[in-house]
Amino acid sequence: MQALLYLLYFDIAQGCLRLATSGVQSPCDFLHRWTEPFWAPALAEAVTHNQMRADCVAAKLSPNQAPTDMTESDEESTLVVQQLTLLLQWLSRLLVLTPEAPIPPSPCGLLLLHSNACLTRAPVEVHDDVAFKANRARLLLLAQLACFPERRLFLTRLLTLSYTNPGDLNFTNACLELSATPLSSSTIDTADASAGLFQPLLTRILTRSDCLTDYRARRCFIVAAFVCLVHMVNPRHYLAGATASDNTQASLETLLASDAVHATWLEPIINLAVQKKKKKKKKKKKKKKKKKKKKKKKKKKKKKKKKKKKKKKKKKKKKKKKKKKKKKKKKKKKKKKKKKKKKKKKKKKKKKKKKKKKKKKKKKKKKKKKKKKKKKKKKRRRRRRRSDHLNLVLCEGDQQVTATFAVDEGDCGLWLPPPTVASLEGSRSLLRSLLHFWQERVGGDIVASEILAAHVDPAILEQFHRQLNQPPTTTLLA
């Protein structure tokens, strides 16, 4: 939980620093006002009782509580890395924006602790270093100081204090002395210059420079390497040799070749600078290639966009055409449907009219039939009324006798008046003709015999039945 609070604390401070140096607030006033109050608590947590405790500082700032344990990785010390990155940003702004102002005591104390941890406790090789990121940030702090000529004296004093025994050093006085170091481009006396003072810094810079990806950090390492080389060499030796010989350039070359410092360190430093240039060229080439690729990609994208636009336009046109066609088809279908409906309606109307006409015709026919039937009935009735009286002519020898018979259909038979029967008692042919006539109109021998029995004398009927099969001698005339 405490580590999270510290991380949040550093994030807020980093944001405030960016805002202050971006023009929202006066950056110089911000740095003068907040540098010492901000870094004093961090320094107070790192040291106790105004004494520099190497074991306590290592326990606080290293990734492990035990400084001798080399099993864990640097990723566990996120708090230390974030503190160092913030200190790097703060110190760079302090050196650039306030070049004449001294560095406050609290940042000086932190610089002393971190340089001590980096140069005395950390290994030279990168592969053996557990806190690789933290030590790289500490080396960047020292290289940043070497890039400013006015801070060279401050750098040399910082290195001398970082190599001293912690028990022999008063930490508060050391911080105050470092803060009070005057601005000077001249370093310590060349007689006092020692290869042991700058050699650990130079070796670590050369071994860790390949791991840098940032251009500015790499440039700081190169400048710091040249500064270390200058401080490791005694210029009086070269000046004395140069005055003794006639050819100064040749004597300097021979002296440089015979000097062990230049023989061991000059070539790696030059290679580092050349690699930087090569990397610059490579970067430029890569940038050019990237630009070309980007241009090609842009062109391709533009072409693709144009093609897409054309395709979209074509699709839109096709869609519009399809929509128009669909609309036309729908309109046609609607028209066809309307026409069909109209036709159906017309057909229905025609059918209805035809049905009505047929019904009317049928009615008329029925009426006509009824009328015809009525007429026929009337005619029949008239005929019947006319045929109610039959005239029969009998031929017996030379004499012709006429007789009239009345027919009444209401009685369902023949009605013979009694006087006529009396006058026809001996006429066999007359009876036969009457019987035939009645059979044609009404039908039935039994009914005829009954009717005749009712009107004719039984003796005459017996004689009629006896002689019925003989051919008649009479003719019927209507």
LUMFITOR-28840 format. One line per 10 residues: number of its first residue (from 1); their letters; for each residue z, y, x of C-alpha. Coordinates in steps of 0.1 Angstrom, whole numbers, plus 5000, padded with zeros to 4 digits. Example, Ala and Ser with C-alpha at 12.3 -4.5 7.8 and 13.67 -1.06 7.14 Angstrom:
<atoms>
1> AS> 5078:4955:5123 ~ 5071:4989:5137
</atoms>
This chain:
<atoms>
1> MQALLYLLYF> 5000:5000:5000 ~ 5009:5024:5028 ~ 4976:5016:5046 ~ 4957:5025:5014 ~ 4976:5058:5011 ~ 4967:5066:5047 ~ 4930:5058:5040 ~ 4931:5081:5010 ~ 4948:5107:5031 ~ 4920:5105:5057
11> DIAQGCLRLA> 4893:5106:5031 ~ 4907:5138:5016 ~ 4910:5154:5050 ~ 4874:5144:5059 ~ 4861:5159:5026 ~ 4881:5192:5033 ~ 4867:5194:5068 ~ 4831:5190:5055 ~ 4836:5216:5029 ~ 4852:5240:5054
21> TSGVQSPCDF> 4824:5237:5080 ~ 4796:5238:5054 ~ 4801:5275:5046 ~ 4824:5273:5016 ~ 4853:5286:5036 ~ 4855:5303:5071 ~ 4855:5273:5094 ~ 4874:5290:5123 ~ 4902:5300:5100 ~ 4904:5265:5086
31> LHRWTEPFWA> 4906:5249:5120 ~ 4932:5274:5134 ~ 4953:5270:5103 ~ 4952:5232:5096 ~ 4946:5214:5130 ~ 4982:5213:5142 ~ 4998:5208:5107 ~ 4975:5179:5099 ~ 4976:5160:5131 ~ 5014:5164:5138
41> PALAEAVTHN> 5025:5137:5113 ~ 5000:5112:5128 ~ 5013:5119:5163 ~ 5049:5117:5151 ~ 5043:5083:5138 ~ 5027:5071:5170 ~ 5056:5082:5193 ~ 5094:5082:5190 ~ 5121:5104:5206 ~ 5097:5126:5225
51> QMRADCVAAK> 5087:5098:5248 ~ 5054:5081:5252 ~ 5060:5044:5243 ~ 5030:5023:5252 ~ 5043:4993:5233 ~ 5051:5013:5202 ~ 5017:5031:5203 ~ 4998:4998:5208 ~ 5017:4983:5178 ~ 5009:5012:5156
61> LSPNQAPTDM> 4973:5018:5166 ~ 4960:4983:5175 ~ 4949:4958:5148 ~ 4978:4935:5155 ~ 5015:4941:5157 ~ 5017:4922:5190 ~ 4994:4939:5215 ~ 4989:4908:5236 ~ 4974:4888:5207 ~ 4936:4886:5211
71> TESDEESTLV> 4928:4863:5183 ~ 4922:4888:5154 ~ 4891:4910:5150 ~ 4887:4947:5149 ~ 4878:4947:5112 ~ 4915:4945:5103 ~ 4922:4979:5119 ~ 4903:5000:5094 ~ 4931:5025:5094 ~ 4927:5031:5132
81> VQQLTLLLQW> 4889:5033:5130 ~ 4890:5058:5102 ~ 4917:5079:5120 ~ 4895:5079:5152 ~ 4863:5088:5133 ~ 4881:5117:5116 ~ 4895:5128:5150 ~ 4860:5127:5165 ~ 4846:5149:5137 ~ 4875:5173:5139
91> LSRLLVLTPE> 4874:5176:5177 ~ 4836:5181:5177 ~ 4839:5210:5152 ~ 4868:5224:5172 ~ 4849:5224:5205 ~ 4817:5239:5190 ~ 4832:5264:5165 ~ 4861:5276:5187 ~ 4849:5273:5223 ~ 4874:5297:5237
101> APIPPSPCGL> 4905:5285:5218 ~ 4928:5259:5234 ~ 4932:5225:5218 ~ 4965:5223:5199 ~ 4993:5200:5212 ~ 4992:5173:5185 ~ 4955:5165:5191 ~ 4962:5166:5228 ~ 4989:5140:5223 ~ 4966:5117:5203
111> LLLHSNACLT> 4939:5121:5229 ~ 4964:5111:5256 ~ 4975:5080:5236 ~ 4940:5068:5228 ~ 4927:5073:5264 ~ 4956:5054:5277 ~ 4950:5025:5252 ~ 4912:5025:5260 ~ 4913:5028:5298 ~ 4944:5008:5307
121> RAPVEVHDDV> 4948:4982:5280 ~ 4913:4974:5267 ~ 4890:4950:5287 ~ 4859:4962:5304 ~ 4835:4936:5289 ~ 4825:4940:5253 ~ 4827:4903:5245 ~ 4864:4902:5254 ~ 4873:4932:5234 ~ 4891:4926:5201
131> AFKANRARLL> 4893:4962:5190 ~ 4856:4970:5198 ~ 4850:4997:5172 ~ 4883:5015:5180 ~ 4877:5015:5218 ~ 4841:5027:5213 ~ 4854:5056:5193 ~ 4880:5064:5220 ~ 4853:5064:5247 ~ 4832:5088:5225
141> LLAQLACFPE> 4862:5112:5224 ~ 4863:5113:5262 ~ 4825:5115:5265 ~ 4825:5144:5240 ~ 4850:5163:5262 ~ 4827:5157:5293 ~ 4797:5173:5275 ~ 4814:5207:5275 ~ 4816:5222:5310 ~ 4846:5245:5300
151> RRLFLTRLLT> 4866:5214:5292 ~ 4860:5195:5325 ~ 4894:5205:5339 ~ 4910:5194:5306 ~ 4893:5160:5310 ~ 4905:5155:5345 ~ 4941:5163:5336 ~ 4939:5141:5306 ~ 4927:5112:5328 ~ 4954:5117:5354
161> LSYTNPGDLN> 4981:5117:5326 ~ 4967:5087:5309 ~ 4970:5066:5342 ~ 5006:5077:5349 ~ 5035:5054:5341 ~ 5049:5061:5306 ~ 5085:5060:5318 ~ 5079:5088:5344 ~ 5063:5111:5319 ~ 5078:5136:5294
171> FTNACLELSA> 5054:5133:5265 ~ 5061:5167:5249 ~ 5057:5185:5281 ~ 5025:5166:5288 ~ 5011:5176:5254 ~ 5020:5212:5260 ~ 5005:5213:5295 ~ 4973:5198:5282 ~ 4971:5223:5254 ~ 4977:5252:5279
181> TPLSSSTIDT> 4950:5240:5303 ~ 4927:5270:5311 ~ 4890:5269:5303 ~ 4872:5263:5336 ~ 4840:5246:5347 ~ 4855:5238:5381 ~ 4873:5205:5384 ~ 4901:5195:5407 ~ 4897:5198:5444 ~ 4872:5174:5459
191> ADASAGLFQP> 4896:5162:5484 ~ 4919:5150:5456 ~ 4889:5135:5437 ~ 4893:5098:5435 ~ 4869:5071:5424 ~ 4897:5054:5407 ~ 4902:5083:5383 ~ 4866:5082:5368 ~ 4855:5047:5376 ~ 4872:5029:5346
201> LLTRILTRSD> 4856:5055:5323 ~ 4822:5051:5339 ~ 4823:5013:5338 ~ 4832:5012:5302 ~ 4805:5037:5293 ~ 4778:5017:5310 ~ 4789:4984:5295 ~ 4792:4998:5259 ~ 4762:5021:5259 ~ 4738:4994:5247
211> CLTDYRARRC> 4758:4989:5215 ~ 4753:5025:5204 ~ 4728:5032:5176 ~ 4734:5069:5171 ~ 4712:5092:5192 ~ 4739:5118:5197 ~ 4766:5093:5208 ~ 4742:5078:5233 ~ 4734:5113:5247 ~ 4771:5120:5251
221> FIVAAFVCLV> 4775:5087:5270 ~ 4747:5096:5294 ~ 4761:5131:5302 ~ 4796:5117:5307 ~ 4782:5090:5331 ~ 4766:5118:5352 ~ 4799:5138:5351 ~ 4818:5108:5363 ~ 4794:5102:5391 ~ 4797:5138:5403
231> HMVNPRHYLA> 4835:5135:5403 ~ 4835:5102:5422 ~ 4815:5117:5452 ~ 4829:5140:5479 ~ 4802:5168:5483 ~ 4817:5179:5517 ~ 4805:5148:5533 ~ 4769:5155:5523 ~ 4771:5192:5532 ~ 4782:5183:5568
241> GATASDNTQA> 4755:5158:5573 ~ 4729:5182:5560 ~ 4738:5210:5584 ~ 4737:5187:5614 ~ 4701:5175:5608 ~ 4669:5195:5608 ~ 4653:5179:5577 ~ 4677:5184:5549 ~ 4658:5163:5524 ~ 4655:5133:5547
251> SLETLLASDA> 4692:5135:5557 ~ 4702:5136:5520 ~ 4681:5106:5513 ~ 4696:5087:5542 ~ 4731:5097:5531 ~ 4725:5087:5496 ~ 4712:5053:5507 ~ 4742:5047:5529 ~ 4767:5059:5503 ~ 4784:5030:5484
261> VHATWLEPII> 4790:5051:5452 ~ 4754:5060:5448 ~ 4742:5026:5457 ~ 4763:5010:5429 ~ 4763:5036:5401 ~ 4732:5058:5405 ~ 4706:5032:5395 ~ 4725:5020:5363 ~ 4730:5057:5352 ~ 4693:5065:5357
271> NLAVQKKKKK> 4683:5033:5339 ~ 4705:5044:5310 ~ 4688:5078:5309 ~ 4653:5062:5312 ~ 4662:5038:5285 ~ 4671:5067:5264 ~ 4637:5083:5270 ~ 4619:5050:5265 ~ 4639:5046:5233 ~ 4629:5081:5224
281> KKKKKKKKKK> 4593:5072:5229 ~ 4597:5040:5211 ~ 4614:5058:5183 ~ 4586:5084:5183 ~ 4561:5056:5182 ~ 4580:5038:5155 ~ 4583:5071:5136 ~ 4546:5076:5139 ~ 4539:5041:5128 ~ 4564:5045:5100
291> KKKKKKKKKK> 4547:5078:5090 ~ 4513:5061:5091 ~ 4527:5032:5071 ~ 4543:5056:5047 ~ 4510:5075:5044 ~ 4491:5043:5038 ~ 4518:5032:5013 ~ 4515:5066:4996 ~ 4478:5063:4995 ~ 4480:5028:4982
301> KKKKKKKKKK> 4506:5039:4957 ~ 4484:5068:4946 ~ 4455:5044:4943 ~ 4476:5020:4923 ~ 4489:5049:4902 ~ 4453:5060:4896 ~ 4443:5025:4887 ~ 4473:5021:4865 ~ 4465:5054:4848 ~ 4429:5044:4843
311> KKKKKKKKKK> 4441:5010:4830 ~ 4465:5028:4807 ~ 4438:5051:4795 ~ 4415:5022:4789 ~ 4442:5003:4772 ~ 4450:5034:4751 ~ 4413:5038:4742 ~ 4411:5001:4734 ~ 4442:5004:4713 ~ 4428:5034:4695
321> KKKKKKKKKK> 4396:5016:4689 ~ 4414:4986:4677 ~ 4435:5007:4654 ~ 4404:5025:4641 ~ 4388:4991:4635 ~ 4419:4978:4618 ~ 4420:5009:4597 ~ 4384:5006:4588 ~ 4389:4969:4580 ~ 4419:4977:4559
331> KKKKKKKKKK> 4399:5004:4541 ~ 4370:4979:4536 ~ 4394:4953:4524 ~ 4410:4978:4500 ~ 4377:4988:4487 ~ 4366:4952:4483 ~ 4399:4945:4465 ~ 4394:4975:4443 ~ 4358:4964:4436 ~ 4370:4928:4429
341> KKKKKKKKKK> 4397:4941:4406 ~ 4371:4963:4388 ~ 4347:4934:4386 ~ 4375:4912:4373 ~ 4385:4938:4348 ~ 4349:4942:4337 ~ 4345:4904:4335 ~ 4377:4902:4315 ~ 4366:4930:4292 ~ 4332:4912:4288
351> KKKKKKKKKK> 4349:4880:4281 ~ 4372:4896:4256 ~ 4342:4913:4240 ~ 4323:4880:4240 ~ 4353:4862:4225 ~ 4356:4890:4200 ~ 4319:4887:4192 ~ 4322:4849:4190 ~ 4352:4852:4168 ~ 4333:4877:4146
361> KKKKKKKKKK> 4303:4854:4146 ~ 4325:4824:4138 ~ 4341:4844:4110 ~ 4307:4855:4098 ~ 4295:4819:4100 ~ 4326:4807:4082 ~ 4321:4834:4056 ~ 4285:4825:4053 ~ 4294:4788:4051 ~ 4320:4796:4025
371> KKKKKKKKKR> 4295:4817:4006 ~ 4269:4789:4009 ~ 4295:4763:3997 ~ 4304:4786:3969 ~ 4267:4790:3961 ~ 4261:4753:3963 ~ 4291:4746:3941 ~ 4279:4772:3917 ~ 4244:4756:3918 ~ 4259:4722:3914
381> RRRRRRSDHL> 4279:4734:3885 ~ 4248:4749:3870 ~ 4229:4717:3877 ~ 4256:4697:3862 ~ 4257:4720:3832 ~ 4220:4716:3829 ~ 4221:4678:3833 ~ 4249:4674:3808 ~ 4222:4665:3782 ~ 4197:4637:3791
391> NLVLCEGDQQ> 4166:4630:3772 ~ 4156:4593:3772 ~ 4122:4581:3759 ~ 4120:4545:3746 ~ 4086:4527:3742 ~ 4087:4499:3716 ~ 4052:4489:3707 ~ 4032:4519:3696 ~ 4062:4540:3687 ~ 4081:4564:3711
401> VTATFAVDEG> 4117:4572:3703 ~ 4136:4600:3721 ~ 4173:4601:3723 ~ 4197:4627:3738 ~ 4229:4618:3757 ~ 4257:4642:3766 ~ 4274:4637:3800 ~ 4309:4651:3806 ~ 4322:4649:3842 ~ 4356:4661:3832
411> DCGLWLPPPT> 4363:4627:3817 ~ 4349:4610:3848 ~ 4324:4591:3829 ~ 4297:4592:3802 ~ 4305:4606:3768 ~ 4282:4592:3741 ~ 4284:4606:3707 ~ 4289:4580:3679 ~ 4257:4588:3659 ~ 4235:4580:3688
421> VASLEGSRSL> 4251:4547:3694 ~ 4246:4537:3658 ~ 4209:4545:3660 ~ 4205:4525:3692 ~ 4222:4492:3683 ~ 4191:4471:3688 ~ 4178:4488:3720 ~ 4184:4467:3751 ~ 4164:4489:3775 ~ 4182:4520:3765
431> LRSLLHFWQE> 4216:4505:3774 ~ 4203:4494:3807 ~ 4190:4529:3815 ~ 4223:4544:3805 ~ 4241:4520:3828 ~ 4219:4528:3858 ~ 4223:4564:3852 ~ 4260:4562:3851 ~ 4262:4540:3882 ~ 4242:4566:3902
441> RVGGDIVASE> 4263:4595:3891 ~ 4298:4580:3891 ~ 4296:4543:3903 ~ 4313:4512:3893 ~ 4305:4484:3868 ~ 4340:4480:3855 ~ 4344:4517:3847 ~ 4310:4516:3830 ~ 4319:4486:3809 ~ 4352:4502:3799
451> ILAAHVDPAI> 4335:4534:3789 ~ 4308:4516:3770 ~ 4334:4494:3753 ~ 4351:4525:3741 ~ 4320:4539:3725 ~ 4298:4508:3717 ~ 4304:4479:3694 ~ 4315:4447:3711 ~ 4287:4426:3695 ~ 4261:4449:3710
461> LEQFHRQLNQ> 4278:4447:3745 ~ 4277:4409:3744 ~ 4241:4409:3736 ~ 4235:4435:3763 ~ 4252:4414:3789 ~ 4232:4384:3780 ~ 4199:4401:3783 ~ 4208:4424:3813 ~ 4189:4404:3839 ~ 4156:4406:3821
471> PPTTTLLA> 4132:4434:3833 ~ 4133:4466:3813 ~ 4106:4478:3790 ~ 4116:4514:3790 ~ 4109:4544:3812 ~ 4133:4572:3821 ~ 4121:4607:3818 ~ 4143:4637:3827
</atoms>
